[in-house]
Amino acid sequence: MSKYKLVIDIGGTSVKGAIFNGASLSERRSFYSPKSWPEMADNLDSMIKGYLIEHNIEAISFSVPGIANHQTGQIDGASSLHYLHDFPFLQHFEDSYQLPIYFENDANCACHAEVVAGAAKGGRNVIFIIVGTGIGGSIVMNGEFVAGANNFAGEFGMMLMDDANEEWSKTGSAVHMARAYSKAVGQELSGKEVFDRAESGEELALTYVDNLYLNLAKGLYNLQYILDPEYIVVGGGISNKSNLLTKLEEKLEVVMGYGQRCPIKPTIVTSHYKNDANLIGAGLLVDKM
């Protein structure tokens, strides 16, 4: 009988599970992320037991928010799921299921999927950024994840980007762009609605969207000259926009024209696996750990 890996992506909004056969996902299931650990534990237990009854599972691998501390088996840092942190996460599941249990930061999972088999396949020096409410990501240098002295490498959104000392998580996020635009027009609108207005030719929306792409390009330029990667992979909701790469290329030309600049232009690609990157990366990382 074939053996499979059970992969689970714990996110702030939902928890997704699937069977991973080494190349693709199947048997997808999900539930909304609850507000407490007892609820989360019950829902995960139901999901996991369902898979164990139906499949020959050899290991369970989690994609998690925060910092996966492999020495303590805990999830360090902070996230919207506060109850996951400073808790014996790994031990809980090892004790419950007597199976090999793995866990890794969600951005690292997504990055690994793209490096092994996705948009940055074969790359040994890669930056993966997730653009959502904020901006975070992962760094691979010489084929290995870079954690840094305090495990905070990849917190790209903390970069200060302008004279107002605004962080990149604000200047380069469509969510924050939509909030600023909504305040200007006195109407609550989503990022998608602002993009739609810009595409229809509304001048104010065009200005806000144009500034967003310029701010993203500035951050990508900075990362290129700090870490000199082969690829910068862009994930998150904005990576689904069909014209994203064209817009970023246009703005990179502008940024590289500011004063005297080195001629190396960042190689920007969008996530190949999109919303499945965390799950696939969690499965692929089992063989790396």
ABEGO torsion letter per residue (X at the ends): XBBBBBBBBBBAABBBBBBBAGABBBGBBBBBBBABAAAAAAAAAAAAAAAAAABBBABBBBBBBEBBBAAAGBBBEBBABAAABGBBAAAAAAAAAGBBBBBBBAAAAAAAAAAAABAABGBABBBBBBBBABBBEBBBBGGBBBAEAAGABGBAAABBABAAGBBAAAAABAAAAAAAAAAAAGBBBBAAAAAAAAAAGBAAAAAAAAAAAAAAAAAAAAAAAAAGBABBBBBEAAAABAAAAAAAAAAAAAAAABEBBBABBBBBBBBAAEAAAAAAAAAAAAAAX
